Amino acid sequence: MQNYQLTVSGGSEKSNYAVSGGYLNQEGIVKYTGFKRYTIRANTNFTLLNDRLQLGRIFNTQEPRVLGLQPT
């Protein structure tokens, strides 16, 4: 099995961000089967109007792929 994750984050007193990505590759026990997944996540946060308002956004997606025989 292979599993990789990478995260980058930073910010300032009034804003911050984080972006991460991942990859998973798991071979099945039957030849030519397995599972792969790619993931991406991004977060942003902002503080505005003298700390009276906070805005944030989250983006998350993944792409799973089953390799080999598919159930019908």
Rosetta constraint file for C-alpha pairs under 8 A:
AtomPair CA 1 CA 24 HARMONIC 7.51 0.50
AtomPair CA 1 CA 25 HARMONIC 5.74 0.50
AtomPair CA 1 CA 26 HARMONIC 4.53 0.50
AtomPair CA 1 CA 27 HARMONIC 6.45 0.50
AtomPair CA 2 CA 23 HARMONIC 7.71 0.50
AtomPair CA 2 CA 24 HARMONIC 5.66 0.50
AtomPair CA 2 CA 25 HARMONIC 5.04 0.50
AtomPair CA 2 CA 26 HARMONIC 6.43 0.50
AtomPair CA 3 CA 22 HARMONIC 7.42 0.50
AtomPair CA 3 CA 23 HARMONIC 5.73 0.50
AtomPair CA 3 CA 24 HARMONIC 4.48 0.50
AtomPair CA 3 CA 25 HARMONIC 6.49 0.50
AtomPair CA 4 CA 22 HARMONIC 5.47 0.50
AtomPair CA 4 CA 23 HARMONIC 5.20 0.50
AtomPair CA 4 CA 24 HARMONIC 6.54 0.50
AtomPair CA 5 CA 20 HARMONIC 7.20 0.50
AtomPair CA 5 CA 21 HARMONIC 5.83 0.50
AtomPair CA 5 CA 22 HARMONIC 4.39 0.50
AtomPair CA 5 CA 23 HARMONIC 6.67 0.50
AtomPair CA 6 CA 20 HARMONIC 5.46 0.50
AtomPair CA 6 CA 21 HARMONIC 5.44 0.50
AtomPair CA 6 CA 22 HARMONIC 6.42 0.50
AtomPair CA 7 CA 18 HARMONIC 7.01 0.50
AtomPair CA 7 CA 19 HARMONIC 5.70 0.50
AtomPair CA 7 CA 20 HARMONIC 4.14 0.50
AtomPair CA 7 CA 21 HARMONIC 6.62 0.50
AtomPair CA 8 CA 18 HARMONIC 5.69 0.50
AtomPair CA 8 CA 19 HARMONIC 5.34 0.50
AtomPair CA 8 CA 20 HARMONIC 6.29 0.50
AtomPair CA 9 CA 16 HARMONIC 7.51 0.50
AtomPair CA 9 CA 17 HARMONIC 5.51 0.50
AtomPair CA 9 CA 18 HARMONIC 4.11 0.50
AtomPair CA 9 CA 19 HARMONIC 6.31 0.50
AtomPair CA 10 CA 16 HARMONIC 5.69 0.50
AtomPair CA 10 CA 17 HARMONIC 5.62 0.50
AtomPair CA 10 CA 18 HARMONIC 6.63 0.50
AtomPair CA 11 CA 15 HARMONIC 5.43 0.50
AtomPair CA 11 CA 16 HARMONIC 3.83 0.50
AtomPair CA 11 CA 17 HARMONIC 5.98 0.50
AtomPair CA 12 CA 16 HARMONIC 6.06 0.50
AtomPair CA 14 CA 46 HARMONIC 5.81 0.50
AtomPair CA 14 CA 47 HARMONIC 5.05 0.50
AtomPair CA 14 CA 48 HARMONIC 7.37 0.50
AtomPair CA 15 CA 44 HARMONIC 7.41 0.50
AtomPair CA 15 CA 45 HARMONIC 5.42 0.50
AtomPair CA 15 CA 46 HARMONIC 4.36 0.50
AtomPair CA 15 CA 47 HARMONIC 6.22 0.50
AtomPair CA 16 CA 44 HARMONIC 5.80 0.50
AtomPair CA 16 CA 45 HARMONIC 5.38 0.50
AtomPair CA 16 CA 46 HARMONIC 6.78 0.50
AtomPair CA 17 CA 42 HARMONIC 7.40 0.50
AtomPair CA 17 CA 43 HARMONIC 5.42 0.50
AtomPair CA 17 CA 44 HARMONIC 4.39 0.50
AtomPair CA 17 CA 45 HARMONIC 6.45 0.50
AtomPair CA 18 CA 42 HARMONIC 5.65 0.50
AtomPair CA 18 CA 43 HARMONIC 5.16 0.50
AtomPair CA 18 CA 44 HARMONIC 6.67 0.50
AtomPair CA 19 CA 40 HARMONIC 7.57 0.50
AtomPair CA 19 CA 41 HARMONIC 5.74 0.50
AtomPair CA 19 CA 42 HARMONIC 4.35 0.50
AtomPair CA 19 CA 43 HARMONIC 6.47 0.50
AtomPair CA 20 CA 40 HARMONIC 5.80 0.50
AtomPair CA 20 CA 41 HARMONIC 5.23 0.50
AtomPair CA 20 CA 42 HARMONIC 6.42 0.50
AtomPair CA 21 CA 38 HARMONIC 7.49 0.50
AtomPair CA 21 CA 39 HARMONIC 5.40 0.50
AtomPair CA 21 CA 40 HARMONIC 4.42 0.50
AtomPair CA 21 CA 41 HARMONIC 6.35 0.50
AtomPair CA 22 CA 37 HARMONIC 7.90 0.50
AtomPair CA 22 CA 38 HARMONIC 5.68 0.50
AtomPair CA 22 CA 39 HARMONIC 4.96 0.50
AtomPair CA 22 CA 40 HARMONIC 6.59 0.50
AtomPair CA 23 CA 36 HARMONIC 7.43 0.50
AtomPair CA 23 CA 37 HARMONIC 5.76 0.50
AtomPair CA 23 CA 38 HARMONIC 4.71 0.50
AtomPair CA 23 CA 39 HARMONIC 6.53 0.50
AtomPair CA 24 CA 35 HARMONIC 7.79 0.50
AtomPair CA 24 CA 36 HARMONIC 5.43 0.50
AtomPair CA 24 CA 37 HARMONIC 5.10 0.50
AtomPair CA 24 CA 38 HARMONIC 6.60 0.50
AtomPair CA 25 CA 34 HARMONIC 7.54 0.50
AtomPair CA 25 CA 35 HARMONIC 5.94 0.50
AtomPair CA 25 CA 36 HARMONIC 4.52 0.50
AtomPair CA 25 CA 37 HARMONIC 6.74 0.50
AtomPair CA 26 CA 34 HARMONIC 5.51 0.50
AtomPair CA 26 CA 35 HARMONIC 5.17 0.50
AtomPair CA 26 CA 36 HARMONIC 6.33 0.50
AtomPair CA 27 CA 32 HARMONIC 7.95 0.50
AtomPair CA 27 CA 33 HARMONIC 6.25 0.50
AtomPair CA 27 CA 34 HARMONIC 4.18 0.50
AtomPair CA 27 CA 35 HARMONIC 6.40 0.50
AtomPair CA 28 CA 32 HARMONIC 7.34 0.50
AtomPair CA 28 CA 33 HARMONIC 4.77 0.50
AtomPair CA 28 CA 34 HARMONIC 4.09 0.50
AtomPair CA 28 CA 35 HARMONIC 7.26 0.50
AtomPair CA 29 CA 33 HARMONIC 7.20 0.50
AtomPair CA 29 CA 34 HARMONIC 7.78 0.50
AtomPair CA 32 CA 67 HARMONIC 6.95 0.50
AtomPair CA 32 CA 68 HARMONIC 5.67 0.50
AtomPair CA 33 CA 66 HARMONIC 7.56 0.50
AtomPair CA 33 CA 67 HARMONIC 4.79 0.50
AtomPair CA 33 CA 68 HARMONIC 4.25 0.50
AtomPair CA 33 CA 69 HARMONIC 7.01 0.50
AtomPair CA 34 CA 66 HARMONIC 6.10 0.50
AtomPair CA 34 CA 67 HARMONIC 4.94 0.50
AtomPair CA 34 CA 68 HARMONIC 6.78 0.50
AtomPair CA 35 CA 64 HARMONIC 7.39 0.50
AtomPair CA 35 CA 65 HARMONIC 5.80 0.50
AtomPair CA 35 CA 66 HARMONIC 4.68 0.50
AtomPair CA 35 CA 67 HARMONIC 5.77 0.50
AtomPair CA 36 CA 64 HARMONIC 5.82 0.50
AtomPair CA 36 CA 65 HARMONIC 5.08 0.50
AtomPair CA 36 CA 66 HARMONIC 6.51 0.50
AtomPair CA 36 CA 67 HARMONIC 7.69 0.50
AtomPair CA 37 CA 62 HARMONIC 6.80 0.50
AtomPair CA 37 CA 63 HARMONIC 5.50 0.50
AtomPair CA 37 CA 64 HARMONIC 4.28 0.50
AtomPair CA 37 CA 65 HARMONIC 6.11 0.50
AtomPair CA 38 CA 62 HARMONIC 5.48 0.50
AtomPair CA 38 CA 63 HARMONIC 5.16 0.50
AtomPair CA 38 CA 64 HARMONIC 6.55 0.50
AtomPair CA 39 CA 60 HARMONIC 7.58 0.50
AtomPair CA 39 CA 61 HARMONIC 5.82 0.50
AtomPair CA 39 CA 62 HARMONIC 4.24 0.50
AtomPair CA 39 CA 63 HARMONIC 6.51 0.50
AtomPair CA 40 CA 59 HARMONIC 7.89 0.50
AtomPair CA 40 CA 60 HARMONIC 5.80 0.50
AtomPair CA 40 CA 61 HARMONIC 5.47 0.50
AtomPair CA 40 CA 62 HARMONIC 6.36 0.50
AtomPair CA 41 CA 58 HARMONIC 7.36 0.50
AtomPair CA 41 CA 59 HARMONIC 5.51 0.50
AtomPair CA 41 CA 60 HARMONIC 4.37 0.50
AtomPair CA 41 CA 61 HARMONIC 6.56 0.50
AtomPair CA 42 CA 57 HARMONIC 8.00 0.50
AtomPair CA 42 CA 58 HARMONIC 5.75 0.50
AtomPair CA 42 CA 59 HARMONIC 5.06 0.50
AtomPair CA 42 CA 60 HARMONIC 6.54 0.50
AtomPair CA 43 CA 56 HARMONIC 7.27 0.50
AtomPair CA 43 CA 57 HARMONIC 5.70 0.50
AtomPair CA 43 CA 58 HARMONIC 4.56 0.50
AtomPair CA 43 CA 59 HARMONIC 6.48 0.50
AtomPair CA 44 CA 56 HARMONIC 5.37 0.50
AtomPair CA 44 CA 57 HARMONIC 5.28 0.50
AtomPair CA 44 CA 58 HARMONIC 6.68 0.50
AtomPair CA 45 CA 54 HARMONIC 7.07 0.50
AtomPair CA 45 CA 55 HARMONIC 5.65 0.50
AtomPair CA 45 CA 56 HARMONIC 4.16 0.50
AtomPair CA 45 CA 57 HARMONIC 6.60 0.50
AtomPair CA 46 CA 54 HARMONIC 5.64 0.50
AtomPair CA 46 CA 55 HARMONIC 5.15 0.50
AtomPair CA 46 CA 56 HARMONIC 6.21 0.50
AtomPair CA 47 CA 51 HARMONIC 5.58 0.50
AtomPair CA 47 CA 52 HARMONIC 7.50 0.50
AtomPair CA 47 CA 53 HARMONIC 5.80 0.50
AtomPair CA 47 CA 54 HARMONIC 4.50 0.50
AtomPair CA 47 CA 55 HARMONIC 6.48 0.50
AtomPair CA 48 CA 52 HARMONIC 6.47 0.50
AtomPair CA 48 CA 53 HARMONIC 5.11 0.50
AtomPair CA 48 CA 54 HARMONIC 6.15 0.50
AtomPair CA 48 CA 55 HARMONIC 7.86 0.50
AtomPair CA 49 CA 53 HARMONIC 5.92 0.50
AtomPair CA 66 CA 70 HARMONIC 7.55 0.50
